[in-house]
């Protein structure tokens, strides 16, 4: 249980959060235009599109957070 708590405490450190948000904004925006650009340009965004767009930003955030925490643990 201590490993999980330690992992989560590293994940919510301010520098980890800021780094992950920056990565999510840049990578998520690129992926969002690649995957959902035609829907956005058509102006026909529906509820399920918004969920997919949210996930498009969430995935790079989680990957960046995981990578940062694992790097900190291995130093």
PDB file with one MODEL, atoms N, CA, C and O in Angstrom:
MODEL        1
ATOM      1  N   UNK A   1       0.824  -1.199   0.000  1.00  0.00           N
ATOM      2  CA  UNK A   1       0.000   0.000   0.000  1.00  0.00           C
ATOM      3  C   UNK A   1       0.866   1.260   0.000  1.00  0.00           C
ATOM      4  O   UNK A   1       0.500   2.270  -0.601  1.00  0.00           O
ATOM      5  N   UNK A   2       2.011   1.197   0.674  1.00  0.00           N
ATOM      6  CA  UNK A   2       2.902   2.356   0.704  1.00  0.00           C
ATOM      7  C   UNK A   2       3.419   2.721  -0.682  1.00  0.00           C
ATOM      8  O   UNK A   2       3.632   3.897  -0.977  1.00  0.00           O
ATOM      9  N   UNK A   3       3.625   1.703  -1.543  1.00  0.00           N
ATOM     10  CA  UNK A   3       4.095   1.979  -2.902  1.00  0.00           C
ATOM     11  C   UNK A   3       3.059   2.777  -3.683  1.00  0.00           C
ATOM     12  O   UNK A   3       3.404   3.692  -4.431  1.00  0.00           O
ATOM     13  N   UNK A   4       1.808   2.432  -3.508  1.00  0.00           N
ATOM     14  CA  UNK A   4       0.738   3.143  -4.211  1.00  0.00           C
ATOM     15  C   UNK A   4       0.639   4.579  -3.719  1.00  0.00           C
ATOM     16  O   UNK A   4       0.513   5.508  -4.517  1.00  0.00           O
ATOM     17  N   UNK A   5       0.695   4.758  -2.419  1.00  0.00           N
ATOM     18  CA  UNK A   5       0.619   6.109  -1.847  1.00  0.00           C
ATOM     19  C   UNK A   5       1.810   6.943  -2.300  1.00  0.00           C
ATOM     20  O   UNK A   5       1.650   8.112  -2.651  1.00  0.00           O
ATOM     21  N   UNK A   6       2.993   6.358  -2.293  1.00  0.00           N
ATOM     22  CA  UNK A   6       4.191   7.056  -2.756  1.00  0.00           C
ATOM     23  C   UNK A   6       4.059   7.434  -4.227  1.00  0.00           C
ATOM     24  O   UNK A   6       4.399   8.550  -4.619  1.00  0.00           O
ATOM     25  N   UNK A   7       3.561   6.497  -5.045  1.00  0.00           N
ATOM     26  CA  UNK A   7       3.390   6.751  -6.475  1.00  0.00           C
ATOM     27  C   UNK A   7       2.413   7.904  -6.698  1.00  0.00           C
ATOM     28  O   UNK A   7       2.679   8.812  -7.485  1.00  0.00           O
ATOM     29  N   UNK A   8       1.294   7.858  -6.006  1.00  0.00           N
ATOM     30  CA  UNK A   8       0.283   8.909  -6.161  1.00  0.00           C
ATOM     31  C   UNK A   8       0.770  10.264  -5.652  1.00  0.00           C
ATOM     32  O   UNK A   8       0.440  11.300  -6.228  1.00  0.00           O
ATOM     33  N   UNK A   9       1.553  10.257  -4.576  1.00  0.00           N
ATOM     34  CA  UNK A   9       2.077  11.531  -4.070  1.00  0.00           C
ATOM     35  C   UNK A   9       3.031  12.168  -5.076  1.00  0.00           C
ATOM     36  O   UNK A   9       3.057  13.391  -5.217  1.00  0.00           O
ATOM     37  N   UNK A  10       3.807  11.356  -5.768  1.00  0.00           N
ATOM     38  CA  UNK A  10       4.679  11.885  -6.818  1.00  0.00           C
ATOM     39  C   UNK A  10       3.852  12.385  -8.006  1.00  0.00           C
ATOM     40  O   UNK A  10       4.213  13.372  -8.648  1.00  0.00           O
ATOM     41  N   UNK A  11       2.751  11.705  -8.292  1.00  0.00           N
ATOM     42  CA  UNK A  11       1.907  12.074  -9.428  1.00  0.00           C
ATOM     43  C   UNK A  11       1.217  13.416  -9.227  1.00  0.00           C
ATOM     44  O   UNK A  11       0.898  14.096 -10.202  1.00  0.00           O
ATOM     45  N   UNK A  12       0.981  13.807  -7.976  1.00  0.00           N
ATOM     46  CA  UNK A  12       0.285  15.073  -7.731  1.00  0.00           C
ATOM     47  C   UNK A  12       1.229  16.197  -7.317  1.00  0.00           C
ATOM     48  O   UNK A  12       0.778  17.277  -6.936  1.00  0.00           O
ATOM     49  N   UNK A  13       2.534  15.950  -7.390  1.00  0.00           N
ATOM     50  CA  UNK A  13       3.482  17.038  -7.148  1.00  0.00           C
ATOM     51  C   UNK A  13       3.284  18.104  -8.221  1.00  0.00           C
ATOM     52  O   UNK A  13       2.972  17.792  -9.370  1.00  0.00           O
ATOM     53  N   UNK A  14       3.466  19.354  -7.837  1.00  0.00           N
ATOM     54  CA  UNK A  14       3.167  20.474  -8.733  1.00  0.00           C
ATOM     55  C   UNK A  14       3.986  20.416 -10.023  1.00  0.00           C
ATOM     56  O   UNK A  14       3.461  20.717 -11.095  1.00  0.00           O
ATOM     57  N   UNK A  15       5.255  20.038  -9.937  1.00  0.00           N
ATOM     58  CA  UNK A  15       6.065  19.998 -11.164  1.00  0.00           C
ATOM     59  C   UNK A  15       5.615  18.884 -12.099  1.00  0.00           C
ATOM     60  O   UNK A  15       5.685  19.032 -13.319  1.00  0.00           O
ATOM     61  N   UNK A  16       5.155  17.773 -11.538  1.00  0.00           N
ATOM     62  CA  UNK A  16       4.620  16.686 -12.362  1.00  0.00           C
ATOM     63  C   UNK A  16       3.318  17.124 -13.023  1.00  0.00           C
ATOM     64  O   UNK A  16       3.106  16.878 -14.210  1.00  0.00           O
ATOM     65  N   UNK A  17       2.451  17.769 -12.257  1.00  0.00           N
ATOM     66  CA  UNK A  17       1.178  18.232 -12.805  1.00  0.00           C
ATOM     67  C   UNK A  17       1.385  19.234 -13.938  1.00  0.00           C
ATOM     68  O   UNK A  17       0.751  19.131 -14.988  1.00  0.00           O
ATOM     69  N   UNK A  18       2.270  20.198 -13.722  1.00  0.00           N
ATOM     70  CA  UNK A  18       2.513  21.226 -14.740  1.00  0.00           C
ATOM     71  C   UNK A  18       3.088  20.607 -16.012  1.00  0.00           C
ATOM     72  O   UNK A  18       2.655  20.930 -17.118  1.00  0.00           O
ATOM     73  N   UNK A  19       4.066  19.715 -15.849  1.00  0.00           N
ATOM     74  CA  UNK A  19       4.674  19.064 -17.007  1.00  0.00           C
ATOM     75  C   UNK A  19       3.630  18.253 -17.772  1.00  0.00           C
ATOM     76  O   UNK A  19       3.578  18.311 -19.000  1.00  0.00           O
ATOM     77  N   UNK A  20       2.814  17.510 -17.064  1.00  0.00           N
ATOM     78  CA  UNK A  20       1.808  16.663 -17.711  1.00  0.00           C
ATOM     79  C   UNK A  20       0.741  17.491 -18.413  1.00  0.00           C
ATOM     80  O   UNK A  20       0.271  17.117 -19.487  1.00  0.00           O
ATOM     81  N   UNK A  21       0.362  18.601 -17.821  1.00  0.00           N
ATOM     82  CA  UNK A  21      -0.628  19.482 -18.458  1.00  0.00           C
ATOM     83  C   UNK A  21      -0.061  20.078 -19.744  1.00  0.00           C
ATOM     84  O   UNK A  21      -0.755  20.148 -20.758  1.00  0.00           O
ATOM     85  N   UNK A  22       1.195  20.506 -19.699  1.00  0.00           N
ATOM     86  CA  UNK A  22       1.825  21.068 -20.902  1.00  0.00           C
ATOM     87  C   UNK A  22       1.864  20.035 -22.022  1.00  0.00           C
ATOM     88  O   UNK A  22       1.535  20.338 -23.169  1.00  0.00           O
ATOM     89  N   UNK A  23       2.265  18.818 -21.683  1.00  0.00           N
ATOM     90  CA  UNK A  23       2.322  17.751 -22.689  1.00  0.00           C
ATOM     91  C   UNK A  23       0.924  17.473 -23.234  1.00  0.00           C
ATOM     92  O   UNK A  23       0.742  17.330 -24.443  1.00  0.00           O
ATOM     93  N   UNK A  24      -0.059  17.398 -22.344  1.00  0.00           N
ATOM     94  CA  UNK A  24      -1.431  17.105 -22.772  1.00  0.00           C
ATOM     95  C   UNK A  24      -1.971  18.181 -23.702  1.00  0.00           C
ATOM     96  O   UNK A  24      -2.666  17.872 -24.670  1.00  0.00           O
ATOM     97  N   UNK A  25      -1.658  19.442 -23.418  1.00  0.00           N
ATOM     98  CA  UNK A  25      -2.152  20.532 -24.266  1.00  0.00           C
ATOM     99  C   UNK A  25      -1.534  20.446 -25.659  1.00  0.00           C
ATOM    100  O   UNK A  25      -2.242  20.554 -26.661  1.00  0.00           O
ATOM    101  N   UNK A  26      -0.229  20.255 -25.725  1.00  0.00           N
ATOM    102  CA  UNK A  26       0.449  20.220 -27.029  1.00  0.00           C
ATOM    103  C   UNK A  26       0.084  18.950 -27.799  1.00  0.00           C
ATOM    104  O   UNK A  26      -0.418  19.026 -28.921  1.00  0.00           O
ATOM    105  N   UNK A  27       0.331  17.801 -27.206  1.00  0.00           N
ATOM    106  CA  UNK A  27       0.093  16.535 -27.896  1.00  0.00           C
ATOM    107  C   UNK A  27      -1.410  16.315 -28.122  1.00  0.00           C
ATOM    108  O   UNK A  27      -1.824  15.869 -29.192  1.00  0.00           O
ATOM    109  N   UNK A  28      -2.216  16.630 -27.109  1.00  0.00           N
ATOM    110  CA  UNK A  28      -3.658  16.471 -27.236  1.00  0.00           C
ATOM    111  C   UNK A  28      -4.238  17.317 -28.352  1.00  0.00           C
ATOM    112  O   UNK A  28      -5.127  16.866 -29.076  1.00  0.00           O
ATOM    113  N   UNK A  29      -3.745  18.543 -28.501  1.00  0.00           N
ATOM    114  CA  UNK A  29      -4.244  19.419 -29.566  1.00  0.00           C
ATOM    115  C   UNK A  29      -3.891  18.868 -30.946  1.00  0.00           C
ATOM    116  O   UNK A  29      -4.724  18.866 -31.852  1.00  0.00           O
ATOM    117  N   UNK A  30      -2.668  18.408 -31.096  1.00  0.00           N
ATOM    118  CA  UNK A  30      -2.270  17.816 -32.379  1.00  0.00           C
ATOM    119  C   UNK A  30      -3.144  16.592 -32.687  1.00  0.00           C
ATOM    120  O   UNK A  30      -3.671  16.464 -33.792  1.00  0.00           O
ATOM    121  N   UNK A  31      -3.293  15.701 -31.708  1.00  0.00           N
ATOM    122  CA  UNK A  31      -4.115  14.505 -31.920  1.00  0.00           C
ATOM    123  C   UNK A  31      -5.584  14.849 -32.152  1.00  0.00           C
ATOM    124  O   UNK A  31      -6.265  14.201 -32.946  1.00  0.00           O
ATOM    125  N   UNK A  32      -6.062  15.872 -31.451  1.00  0.00           N
ATOM    126  CA  UNK A  32      -7.453  16.268 -31.609  1.00  0.00           C
ATOM    127  C   UNK A  32      -7.727  16.733 -33.037  1.00  0.00           C
ATOM    128  O   UNK A  32      -8.755  16.383 -33.617  1.00  0.00           O
ATOM    129  N   UNK A  33      -6.814  17.519 -33.607  1.00  0.00           N
ATOM    130  CA  UNK A  33      -7.019  17.968 -34.983  1.00  0.00           C
ATOM    131  C   UNK A  33      -6.871  16.824 -35.980  1.00  0.00           C
ATOM    132  O   UNK A  33      -7.577  16.780 -36.988  1.00  0.00           O
ATOM    133  N   UNK A  34      -5.954  15.898 -35.702  1.00  0.00           N
ATOM    134  CA  UNK A  34      -5.802  14.746 -36.588  1.00  0.00           C
ATOM    135  C   UNK A  34      -7.055  13.872 -36.548  1.00  0.00           C
ATOM    136  O   UNK A  34      -7.566  13.467 -37.592  1.00  0.00           O
ATOM    137  N   UNK A  35      -7.547  13.585 -35.352  1.00  0.00           N
ATOM    138  CA  UNK A  35      -8.645  12.629 -35.197  1.00  0.00           C
ATOM    139  C   UNK A  35     -10.036  13.251 -35.317  1.00  0.00           C
ATOM    140  O   UNK A  35     -10.974  12.570 -35.731  1.00  0.00           O
ATOM    141  N   UNK A  36     -10.188  14.515 -34.968  1.00  0.00           N
ATOM    142  CA  UNK A  36     -11.520  15.111 -34.908  1.00  0.00           C
ATOM    143  C   UNK A  36     -11.639  16.413 -35.692  1.00  0.00           C
ATOM    144  O   UNK A  36     -12.650  17.108 -35.593  1.00  0.00           O
ATOM    145  N   UNK A  37     -10.622  16.742 -36.460  1.00  0.00           N
ATOM    146  CA  UNK A  37     -10.624  18.010 -37.190  1.00  0.00           C
ATOM    147  C   UNK A  37     -11.790  18.170 -38.139  1.00  0.00           C
ATOM    148  O   UNK A  37     -12.352  19.260 -38.245  1.00  0.00           O
ATOM    149  N   UNK A  38     -12.163  17.113 -38.826  1.00  0.00           N
ATOM    150  CA  UNK A  38     -13.261  17.217 -39.799  1.00  0.00           C
ATOM    151  C   UNK A  38     -14.596  17.492 -39.103  1.00  0.00           C
ATOM    152  O   UNK A  38     -15.429  18.233 -39.625  1.00  0.00           O
ATOM    153  N   UNK A  39     -14.797  16.899 -37.932  1.00  0.00           N
ATOM    154  CA  UNK A  39     -16.030  17.134 -37.180  1.00  0.00           C
ATOM    155  C   UNK A  39     -16.064  18.572 -36.679  1.00  0.00           C
ATOM    156  O   UNK A  39     -17.102  19.231 -36.731  1.00  0.00           O
ATOM    157  N   UNK A  40     -14.934  19.050 -36.197  1.00  0.00           N
ATOM    158  CA  UNK A  40     -14.864  20.424 -35.689  1.00  0.00           C
ATOM    159  C   UNK A  40     -15.098  21.416 -36.819  1.00  0.00           C
ATOM    160  O   UNK A  40     -15.839  22.385 -36.654  1.00  0.00           O
ATOM    161  N   UNK A  41     -14.476  21.181 -37.953  1.00  0.00           N
ATOM    162  CA  UNK A  41     -14.625  22.097 -39.088  1.00  0.00           C
ATOM    163  C   UNK A  41     -16.054  22.092 -39.632  1.00  0.00           C
ATOM    164  O   UNK A  41     -16.525  23.103 -40.153  1.00  0.00           O
ATOM    165  N   UNK A  42     -16.737  20.965 -39.512  1.00  0.00           N
ATOM    166  CA  UNK A  42     -18.115  20.894 -40.005  1.00  0.00           C
ATOM    167  C   UNK A  42     -19.091  21.569 -39.048  1.00  0.00           C
ATOM    168  O   UNK A  42     -20.215  21.895 -39.429  1.00  0.00           O
ATOM    169  N   UNK A  43     -18.661  21.776 -37.805  1.00  0.00           N
ATOM    170  CA  UNK A  43     -19.518  22.408 -36.817  1.00  0.00           C
ATOM    171  C   UNK A  43     -20.585  21.490 -36.249  1.00  0.00           C
ATOM    172  O   UNK A  43     -21.531  21.956 -35.613  1.00  0.00           O
ATOM    173  N   UNK A  44     -20.443  20.193 -36.470  1.00  0.00           N
ATOM    174  CA  UNK A  44     -21.450  19.224 -36.024  1.00  0.00           C
ATOM    175  C   UNK A  44     -20.931  18.401 -34.840  1.00  0.00           C
ATOM    176  O   UNK A  44     -20.969  17.171 -34.861  1.00  0.00           O
ATOM    177  N   UNK A  45     -20.456  19.087 -33.826  1.00  0.00           N
ATOM    178  CA  UNK A  45     -19.937  18.406 -32.641  1.00  0.00           C
ATOM    179  C   UNK A  45     -21.109  18.015 -31.751  1.00  0.00           C
ATOM    180  O   UNK A  45     -21.922  18.857 -31.372  1.00  0.00           O
ATOM    181  N   UNK A  46     -21.186  16.742 -31.428  1.00  0.00           N
ATOM    182  CA  UNK A  46     -22.232  16.222 -30.545  1.00  0.00           C
ATOM    183  C   UNK A  46     -21.594  15.741 -29.259  1.00  0.00           C
ATOM    184  O   UNK A  46     -20.373  15.776 -29.111  1.00  0.00           O
ATOM    185  N   UNK A  47     -22.413  15.295 -28.336  1.00  0.00           N
ATOM    186  CA  UNK A  47     -21.938  14.869 -27.016  1.00  0.00           C
ATOM    187  C   UNK A  47     -20.868  13.798 -27.062  1.00  0.00           C
ATOM    188  O   UNK A  47     -19.871  13.877 -26.344  1.00  0.00           O
ATOM    189  N   UNK A  48     -21.072  12.792 -27.907  1.00  0.00           N
ATOM    190  CA  UNK A  48     -20.075  11.715 -27.964  1.00  0.00           C
ATOM    191  C   UNK A  48     -18.753  12.202 -28.542  1.00  0.00           C
ATOM    192  O   UNK A  48     -17.702  11.646 -28.224  1.00  0.00           O
ATOM    193  N   UNK A  49     -18.788  13.226 -29.381  1.00  0.00           N
ATOM    194  CA  UNK A  49     -17.540  13.803 -29.892  1.00  0.00           C
ATOM    195  C   UNK A  49     -16.766  14.490 -28.758  1.00  0.00           C
ATOM    196  O   UNK A  49     -15.539  14.413 -28.692  1.00  0.00           O
ATOM    197  N   UNK A  50     -17.502  15.156 -27.878  1.00  0.00           N
ATOM    198  CA  UNK A  50     -16.845  15.848 -26.772  1.00  0.00           C
ATOM    199  C   UNK A  50     -16.145  14.854 -25.847  1.00  0.00           C
ATOM    200  O   UNK A  50     -15.052  15.129 -25.353  1.00  0.00           O
ATOM    201  N   UNK A  51     -16.764  13.715 -25.615  1.00  0.00           N
ATOM    202  CA  UNK A  51     -16.130  12.680 -24.790  1.00  0.00           C
ATOM    203  C   UNK A  51     -14.846  12.183 -25.448  1.00  0.00           C
ATOM    204  O   UNK A  51     -13.825  12.020 -24.780  1.00  0.00           O
ATOM    205  N   UNK A  52     -14.897  11.945 -26.740  1.00  0.00           N
ATOM    206  CA  UNK A  52     -13.710  11.491 -27.465  1.00  0.00           C
ATOM    207  C   UNK A  52     -12.609  12.551 -27.442  1.00  0.00           C
ATOM    208  O   UNK A  52     -11.432  12.220 -27.303  1.00  0.00           O
ATOM    209  N   UNK A  53     -12.987  13.814 -27.578  1.00  0.00           N
ATOM    210  CA  UNK A  53     -12.001  14.900 -27.529  1.00  0.00           C
ATOM    211  C   UNK A  53     -11.375  14.986 -26.142  1.00  0.00           C
ATOM    212  O   UNK A  53     -10.165  15.176 -26.020  1.00  0.00           O
ATOM    213  N   UNK A  54     -12.182  14.848 -25.104  1.00  0.00           N
ATOM    214  CA  UNK A  54     -11.667  14.843 -23.737  1.00  0.00           C
ATOM    215  C   UNK A  54     -10.663  13.705 -23.547  1.00  0.00           C
ATOM    216  O   UNK A  54      -9.597  13.908 -22.966  1.00  0.00           O
ATOM    217  N   UNK A  55     -10.994  12.533 -24.026  1.00  0.00           N
ATOM    218  CA  UNK A  55     -10.077  11.396 -23.917  1.00  0.00           C
ATOM    219  C   UNK A  55      -8.800  11.620 -24.715  1.00  0.00           C
ATOM    220  O   UNK A  55      -7.732  11.136 -24.340  1.00  0.00           O
ATOM    221  N   UNK A  56      -8.915  12.359 -25.823  1.00  0.00           N
ATOM    222  CA  UNK A  56      -7.743  12.681 -26.640  1.00  0.00           C
ATOM    223  C   UNK A  56      -6.735  13.498 -25.837  1.00  0.00           C
ATOM    224  O   UNK A  56      -5.529  13.365 -26.045  1.00  0.00           O
ATOM    225  N   UNK A  57      -7.213  14.335 -24.930  1.00  0.00           N
ATOM    226  CA  UNK A  57      -6.323  15.107 -24.062  1.00  0.00           C
ATOM    227  C   UNK A  57      -5.911  14.306 -22.826  1.00  0.00           C
ATOM    228  O   UNK A  57      -4.799  14.471 -22.325  1.00  0.00           O
ATOM    229  N   UNK A  58      -6.783  13.455 -22.340  1.00  0.00           N
ATOM    230  CA  UNK A  58      -6.503  12.697 -21.123  1.00  0.00           C
ATOM    231  C   UNK A  58      -5.378  11.687 -21.320  1.00  0.00           C
ATOM    232  O   UNK A  58      -4.549  11.509 -20.427  1.00  0.00           O
ATOM    233  N   UNK A  59      -5.336  11.034 -22.453  1.00  0.00           N
ATOM    234  CA  UNK A  59      -4.325   9.998 -22.684  1.00  0.00           C
ATOM    235  C   UNK A  59      -2.900  10.552 -22.607  1.00  0.00           C
ATOM    236  O   UNK A  59      -2.088   9.983 -21.878  1.00  0.00           O
ATOM    237  N   UNK A  60      -2.552  11.627 -23.318  1.00  0.00           N
ATOM    238  CA  UNK A  60      -1.182  12.140 -23.176  1.00  0.00           C
ATOM    239  C   UNK A  60      -0.883  12.647 -21.768  1.00  0.00           C
ATOM    240  O   UNK A  60       0.258  12.574 -21.313  1.00  0.00           O
ATOM    241  N   UNK A  61      -1.904  13.162 -21.074  1.00  0.00           N
ATOM    242  CA  UNK A  61      -1.704  13.585 -19.684  1.00  0.00           C
ATOM    243  C   UNK A  61      -1.307  12.381 -18.821  1.00  0.00           C
ATOM    244  O   UNK A  61      -0.353  12.459 -18.048  1.00  0.00           O
ATOM    245  N   UNK A  62      -2.023  11.293 -18.952  1.00  0.00           N
ATOM    246  CA  UNK A  62      -1.737  10.097 -18.149  1.00  0.00           C
ATOM    247  C   UNK A  62      -0.388   9.486 -18.512  1.00  0.00           C
ATOM    248  O   UNK A  62       0.349   9.043 -17.631  1.00  0.00           O
ATOM    249  N   UNK A  63      -0.063   9.458 -19.787  1.00  0.00           N
ATOM    250  CA  UNK A  63       1.229   8.915 -20.211  1.00  0.00           C
ATOM    251  C   UNK A  63       2.371   9.763 -19.665  1.00  0.00           C
ATOM    252  O   UNK A  63       3.367   9.223 -19.182  1.00  0.00           O
ATOM    253  N   UNK A  64       2.239  11.069 -19.735  1.00  0.00           N
ATOM    254  CA  UNK A  64       3.268  11.956 -19.213  1.00  0.00           C
ATOM    255  C   UNK A  64       3.417  11.814 -17.703  1.00  0.00           C
ATOM    256  O   UNK A  64       4.533  11.782 -17.183  1.00  0.00           O
ATOM    257  N   UNK A  65       2.293  11.729 -17.006  1.00  0.00           N
ATOM    258  CA  UNK A  65       2.341  11.548 -15.555  1.00  0.00           C
ATOM    259  C   UNK A  65       3.023  10.239 -15.200  1.00  0.00           C
ATOM    260  O   UNK A  65       3.897  10.210 -14.334  1.00  0.00           O
ATOM    261  N   UNK A  66       2.638   9.166 -15.855  1.00  0.00           N
ATOM    262  CA  UNK A  66       3.247   7.860 -15.603  1.00  0.00           C
ATOM    263  C   UNK A  66       4.754   7.909 -15.844  1.00  0.00           C
ATOM    264  O   UNK A  66       5.542   7.428 -15.030  1.00  0.00           O
ATOM    265  N   UNK A  67       5.137   8.492 -16.964  1.00  0.00           N
ATOM    266  CA  UNK A  67       6.555   8.570 -17.299  1.00  0.00           C
ATOM    267  C   UNK A  67       7.339   9.384 -16.283  1.00  0.00           C
ATOM    268  O   UNK A  67       8.437   8.993 -15.889  1.00  0.00           O
ATOM    269  N   UNK A  68       6.783  10.512 -15.855  1.00  0.00           N
ATOM    270  CA  UNK A  68       7.459  11.369 -14.858  1.00  0.00           C
ATOM    271  C   UNK A  68       7.630  10.663 -13.529  1.00  0.00           C
ATOM    272  O   UNK A  68       8.704  10.704 -12.928  1.00  0.00           O
ATOM    273  N   UNK A  69       6.570  10.017 -13.074  1.00  0.00           N
ATOM    274  CA  UNK A  69       6.633   9.341 -11.768  1.00  0.00           C
ATOM    275  C   UNK A  69       7.615   8.181 -11.820  1.00  0.00           C
ATOM    276  O   UNK A  69       8.427   8.023 -10.909  1.00  0.00           O
ATOM    277  N   UNK A  70       7.556   7.380 -12.853  1.00  0.00           N
ATOM    278  CA  UNK A  70       8.479   6.247 -12.958  1.00  0.00           C
ATOM    279  C   UNK A  70       9.927   6.718 -13.050  1.00  0.00           C
ATOM    280  O   UNK A  70      10.824   6.074 -12.507  1.00  0.00           O
ATOM    281  N   UNK A  71      10.156   7.827 -13.727  1.00  0.00           N
ATOM    282  CA  UNK A  71      11.500   8.379 -13.801  1.00  0.00           C
ATOM    283  C   UNK A  71      11.989   8.806 -12.421  1.00  0.00           C
ATOM    284  O   UNK A  71      13.137   8.546 -12.063  1.00  0.00           O
ATOM    285  N   UNK A  72      11.129   9.455 -11.649  1.00  0.00           N
ATOM    286  CA  UNK A  72      11.491   9.866 -10.297  1.00  0.00           C
ATOM    287  C   UNK A  72      11.775   8.663  -9.403  1.00  0.00           C
ATOM    288  O   UNK A  72      12.690   8.702  -8.581  1.00  0.00           O
ATOM    289  N   UNK A  73      11.000   7.605  -9.559  1.00  0.00           N
ATOM    290  CA  UNK A  73      11.196   6.411  -8.727  1.00  0.00           C
ATOM    291  C   UNK A  73      12.485   5.681  -9.056  1.00  0.00           C
ATOM    292  O   UNK A  73      13.071   5.028  -8.193  1.00  0.00           O
ATOM    293  N   UNK A  74      12.927   5.787 -10.299  1.00  0.00           N
ATOM    294  CA  UNK A  74      14.130   5.066 -10.720  1.00  0.00           C
ATOM    295  C   UNK A  74      15.417   5.857 -10.544  1.00  0.00           C
ATOM    296  O   UNK A  74      16.492   5.372 -10.897  1.00  0.00           O
ATOM    297  N   UNK A  75      15.324   7.065 -10.005  1.00  0.00           N
ATOM    298  CA  UNK A  75      16.534   7.873  -9.754  1.00  0.00           C
ATOM    299  C   UNK A  75      17.018   7.677  -8.360  1.00  0.00           C
ATOM    300  O   UNK A  75      18.021   8.272  -7.966  1.00  0.00           O
TER     301      UNK A  75
ENDMDL
END
